[in-house]
Amino acid sequence: MYVCSCHAVTEQRIQREIAAGAATPREIAKGCGAGTDCGSCVRRIQALLGHHGARPCPTSRLAARLGLPEPGAAAVSGGAEAA
């Protein structure tokens, strides 16, 4: 699936950038150009970053709308009880 239509960047390419250490939309843009033209893909890039734990998704609603699990949902289970 294409994330960035302006630069023909696929979701798999974004995931490779994240795996290579990109942790922000700016670092993704530096690696493949996604998000540097019209900007309509930046929210999807943020959601993918949040899904991979590199950077929190801007909102849980956005993650849900894009079909991604809530950011940090797996990491939170079991460690939230402190008293």
Residue, then its C-alpha position, 0 to 999 in steps of 0.5 A: m500500500y502506498v503511504c506517500s503518493c507524491h514520491a511513490v513510497t510504500e508502507q513497507r519502505i516506511q517500515r524499512e526506514i523505521a527498522a533502520g533507526a528512523a524515529t521521527p517523520r523528519e528522519i523518514a523524509k530524509g531516508c525516502g522523501a515521504g512527507t516532503d511534498c503535499g504532507s497528506c501522508v505525515r499522519r499515516i507516517q506518525a501512526l506507523l511510527g507509533h505502531h512500531g514504538a518509535r514515536p507515539c501516535p498523535t492520537s489513539r483515535l487516529a490509530a484506531r481509524l487507521g486500523l492500528p492497535e493503540p500505541g503502547a497497549a502491549a507495553v502497558s499491560g502488567g506495569a501500570e499498577a504502582a502504589 
